[in-house]
Amino acid sequence: MPIVIDRETYIKISSELLMPTPFYQKKFYLVLISLTATMAFNFSGCTWFKNSMETTRESLQRTFFKSPRVEIIPWEISTPASKRDLDFAARRFHSGQYQVAEYYLKKSLLVSPDNITALKLLPWAQFYQKKYREALIGFENARSRSPQDPQPLVGMGWAYISMRSFESALEKFQKAQTLAPNSFQVKKGLGFSHLFLHQGGRAQEIFSEIYLNHEWVRLMSQWEQWKENFPEKLIEVAPSSAEVPSLFTLDIESPRYPSMLYAMGIEENHEGLNRGWRLFRKELYQRALDAFESLPQEFAESLDAKNGQAWSLLNTGKIFQAWTLFKEIQTEAPGFIGGVVGIRQVQSRLKKKAAFAKYYFDLHKLRISEDKFTDLVRGYPAWAYPVSMLGWIQLERGNESKAAEFFFAAMALDSNEPATLDGMKRLKKSLLGNLFKGEAALQSQDYKTASYYFWEYIEANHQPSEKVTSGLAKAYYGLGLSQLEKHQYESALENFNKVLTHPAFQFEGAKGSGLANYYLNQFDNAAKNLITADALHPGLKDLALPLNWSILMSWNRAAALEFFQQRAENYPLQASAFMGLGWIHYKNGQPDLGVEYLLTSISLDPEMVFTEDFKNMLERERFGWQIHNHLGWVHYQRQNYQESLNRFTAALEKNQRSSEALKGLGYTHYKIGNLTEAKIFLMQCIARNPDTRPFKERVPGIEPDAEIELLTNAHTLLAQIYLDEKNYEKALGLYSKESIRHPDWPVVQAGLGWSLLNLNRLDESQEAFQRAVRQQPLNPNSHKGLREAKFLIALKNM
């Protein structure tokens, strides 16, 4: 495991290793450091500290730490903020939230650019988002920092396979093989590279080294099915969901899924662990379980070992022990398919065990059903479902108090069990009447009906001399929410203040009171209550804008600035925090910085700009055109073209010389089919600024669920309009000029290809399409053009 060396310790090591000190003294210091790696030695500054860091790390690894599992992490890449961002990124990666993981990994690398863990994980986060070119750059960067690690080369190999560059993929896997000749992942990549290159014999030789005989036979059978759609449709490499087949989730690798683990940085080479999985694959489940349970502690806690143990438990009939482990796996790595499928298997097997008991319940043979569910409770005391069904039996008998006992017991076992939740709803409906009906009406957004039922409940249960009960607190809260929706803010505030008198409803009361004050423009009171609500339930999205706006409107700038800076650090995806920072910096005489923060806030949440307060701010301030222009592109990407037109038009009205707004109007009119208007705006844009910024157009890729980005500009779109109008000479002229300026843009080469194709210059067209495919292998437009060019050339040569 990594050893973290703090600054003072690192200075001491650097001094001793770089100064002419006798070897035995160096050895002494190294032993001392290995025992007290995180202690701070009281030595001050070192002028060559920064320059000596790499030398120190290499010397430590070379002279003392021989184990490959030991990594020296210098103090500057293990700061609290950087480590917190990296830990959060890893959790999001394991949850399958790759875009969020990418953001936090980049944020971590800004502070700690040499952190090899972040450097290795970042390209995998991009890979799972199908950003293969960015991933390639990331893998190359990681490889330059860790040249003896085969993982970046393996990642590059899979990226090239995804991009259909199979020769390049084979080359990367072969290089990885020189570093890790026995690696499962390397051999798997080599095998598939040969398959895609139609070298089936060589692929089978390699697969026979890593798969059992019946496994690679099954794989070859699957491959024949996949080939039917090749090359138009390529099997996914990394899965976009648990239901989609992919090379990383092959049936023969279920339920271990080693490729998924490898991308997480988990590749255990412990013989006992591999032995356990070999026994599992041979269906020797009890022996596999014994192997997993006898692993040393350092390996037994790994995700791979837990998954193996859980599946072995499941297949030896120990369902609830397996379920417990699968839940641990789901908590640790919610996106890991082995855990997801394991939970489904457990639920499926348990459901079968309860089928007879449920059958008799449905026939209303309650006594037989009760006996069978009671037996299930005795046999599986941690299973909530049979407990909740005993509650349903009591409900059918009209024994509501006894039913409540069973439902509460089931809730304690599993608060998400559907049968329990449905039973609680039925129970509440029986016992609480109007309160239940009011909550149901509130959920269906029938606020008038909700208000009526809540009022009826309050009238029936309210006693002026008594304290507010839990039921009354719920009723006052529901009534207040209904009144908020009907804009009856004063009445709502009065009811929320009553909710606050119940100690168990402080969050609900503070939230409601804060929102009511916010809508009444009483921002000081709103801020106080919303801060309380946020402290009780931090980071709730629906409270973010009211809380931050109330702070902005009621606090002095210095205090608000400090609040928003902390808020932006704690919640970097919370748009309204950046809105607050932007507004304060603008008012403090830093308009450019203010605009940047406001644009960031709009990028995070474009809908925020349509609040009345924000719109009023835009109308008053001079920077409104930039924000409208930015919003125009946001709506364009969302295919909300009418709103996009409105935003670009507003931007042009505020700044009539904006070439960006003209470009946006041209792009948007093209999308809605107004070619004449699009051409006019694009020509005006080019006349005003021939070098407008490129725009990344998102289009569907040929790989399932893949979306690719193509660089375009006003010139390329104008050329495309000429293509659509069948003015091929004009289109060719524009594309030819752009090919000089941007020879590496796939959209330019594809445009050249289509222009030349329609002018019957077939050989030149084929060459252009081939360049376009090399530059972006996932662009369907380039592949379609290349097929047509080859077909026409073949016809011509017949």
Beta strands, then each sheet from edge to edge (+ up, - down):
strand 1: 3-4
strand 2: 72-73
strand 3: 695-700
strand 4: 707-712
sheet 1: 1+ 2+
sheet 2: 3+ 4-
end
